[in-house]
Amino acid sequence: MRKERFPWKDFLFKVAVIAVPVALQNLLTTTGSMVDTMMIASLGQTEVGAVGLCAQFSSLMFSGYWGFVGGGMLFFSQYWGAKDDDGINRSYGLTLACMMTVGLLFGTLAVCFPETVMRLYTDKESIRTVGVEYLRIVGFGYPLTVFSMAMASLLRCTGRVRIPLYGSIAGVASNILLNWILIFGNLGAPALGVRGAALATVLAQAVNICVVWVLALRSRHPYLAAVSRHFRWNAAFIRVYLKKCFPIILNEVLIGLGNMVINIVLGRQPEEAIAALAVFRTLEGLVIGFFAGFSNASSVLVGTEVGAGRPDLAYSRAWRLVYLCQAFIGVLGILLIALHVPILRMMGMHGESFRIAFGMICIYSAAALIRMGNWTQNDTFRAAGDATTGTVLEIVFMWAMVLPFVWLSGMVWKLPTLAIFAFCYVDEPIRYIIMQRHLLRGTWIRPVTPEGKAALEGWAPPARRAGRASKLPGR
């Protein structure tokens, strides 16, 4: 029997349709962050470092709500594949409610207790003072950020990937313009410095939401505006949702807390290193932006097929998405190293801060090749219904291996900043090998839809089928 060829042309087209708009949206966001950093850099390295540490608090919030995004996309994509409108509406409403709880909590902490937050992240008084001014304002934008992310996740999983892109274009353009006006006092506005940057961020998020909402209504999206159908939950649905989401939530929260420990250690390095780290985090967003495109493609292209009852196609797409993502990330890392001089100069790096920032880029360019492979595999497992395997591995290795190395190297051994930074990725190769074995076994396909469960009965991945065939009599 001749083996059926994999439809590469159709596959790459579908990946591009989902991944390219998402990658462009994140590229726009990163470009906006780079412009922010360049504008703030004109105020001084203290301001760059302060805003960078505030961004780490935003990243902790991201970890708090991203578990619900991952869980929500699992349900959105599988219900979309099964054409279950009620399931999509209910899962979106529950996802939005959980995410908004996190956004309001972090917004309250930023607005009401900014001194406590900054004291946690750094021992530098000058940086803390600037960071408090920034957090008090930007905290009002946290619920808006969460709402925007929830809408984007639903739209991408239901075939409307361009709408979030258009919202991001409007938001980034608004942010750049408002930064120019409010940071430096152009067009008759007062020069607010970092407070102006924070206010511009909040207003730009509002613009993003308005554009996405209007475009979704104009395109007659059947789910986003169906508010009355979003909250028709029952105990059984909530139980299934939380059962699937809990491992993802636990993963993101514990990883977020682990990253906070890492940032606490790095926040006690010299001011040049803190400024370099702030610039690196902005460039890291560029890499993660491209990864997010493949992550969304994995969630949709794999989750949809699992939900529709086509495990063979889901399996064949999954491992190809992982390797395709790694290839793109490798090329991107090479470009960052090749162009590091003009990029770092534009972002205000010089002297020791330039040297440290370049070292971070080199280390990350090698580590990201493996790390993004791990992340793509984990997102693929989650979309297919296995929210546990990647979660357990990531949590165990971070808390048992990465954090002890980072804490000891920074707080006890007092090693150079770049050595501490390198320890942040020490676990990635080991996890990659373990997750590759799990990927090829295919046991991560765990549907939540009746169609998917029915198709999984008696199914086995190609490798296992080949093994069974070789044991048959006469082979």
Stockholm file with secondary structure:
# STOCKHOLM 1.0

chainA/1-475         MRKERFPWKDFLFKVAVIAVPVALQNLLTTTGSMVDTMMIASLGQTEVGAVGLCAQFSSLMFSGYWGFVGGGMLFFSQYWGAKDDDGINRSYGLTLACMMTVGLLFGTLAVCFPETVMRLYTDKESIRTVGVEYLRIVGFGYPLTVFSMAMASLLRCTGRVRIPLYGSIAGVASNILLNWILIFGNLGAPALGVRGAALATVLAQAVNICVVWVLALRSRHPYLAAVSRHFRWNAAFIRVYLKKCFPIILNEVLIGLGNMVINIVLGRQPEEAIAALAVFRTLEGLVIGFFAGFSNASSVLVGTEVGAGRPDLAYSRAWRLVYLCQAFIGVLGILLIALHVPILRMMGMHGESFRIAFGMICIYSAAALIRMGNWTQNDTFRAAGDATTGTVLEIVFMWAMVLPFVWLSGMVWKLPTLAIFAFCYVDEPIRYIIMQRHLLRGTWIRPVTPEGKAALEGWAPPARRAGRASKLPGR
#=GR chainA/1-475 SS CCCCCCCHHHHHHHHHHHHHHHHHHHHHHHHHHHHHHHHHHTTCHHHHHHHHHHHHHHHHHHHHHHHHHHHHHHHHHHHHHTTCHHHHHHHHHHHHHHHHHHHHHHHHHHHHCHHHHHHHHCCCHHHHHHHHHHHHHHGGGHHHHHHHHHHHHHHHHTTCTHHHHHHHHHHHHHHHHHHHHHHHTGGGCCCCTHHHHHHHHHHHHHHHHHHHHHHHHHTTCTTTTCGGGTTCCCHHHHHHHHHHHHHHHHHHHHHHHHHHHHHHHHTTSCHHHHHHHHHHHHHHHHHHHHHHHHHHHHHHHHHHHHHHTCHHHHHHHHHHHHHHHHHHHHHHHHHHHHTHHHHHHHTTCCHHHHHHHHHHHHHHHHHHHHHHHHHHHHHHHHHTBCCSHHHHHHHHHIIIIIHHHHHIIIIISCCCHHHHHHHTTTTHHHHHHHHHHHHHHTTTBCCSSHHHHHHHTTCCCHHHHHHHHHTSTTC
#=GC SS_cons         CCCCCCCHHHHHHHHHHHHHHHHHHHHHHHHHHHHHHHHHHTTCHHHHHHHHHHHHHHHHHHHHHHHHHHHHHHHHHHHHHTTCHHHHHHHHHHHHHHHHHHHHHHHHHHHHCHHHHHHHHCCCHHHHHHHHHHHHHHGGGHHHHHHHHHHHHHHHHTTCTHHHHHHHHHHHHHHHHHHHHHHHTGGGCCCCTHHHHHHHHHHHHHHHHHHHHHHHHHTTCTTTTCGGGTTCCCHHHHHHHHHHHHHHHHHHHHHHHHHHHHHHHHTTSCHHHHHHHHHHHHHHHHHHHHHHHHHHHHHHHHHHHHHHTCHHHHHHHHHHHHHHHHHHHHHHHHHHHHTHHHHHHHTTCCHHHHHHHHHHHHHHHHHHHHHHHHHHHHHHHHHTBCCSHHHHHHHHHIIIIIHHHHHIIIIISCCCHHHHHHHTTTTHHHHHHHHHHHHHHTTTBCCSSHHHHHHHTTCCCHHHHHHHHHTSTTC
//
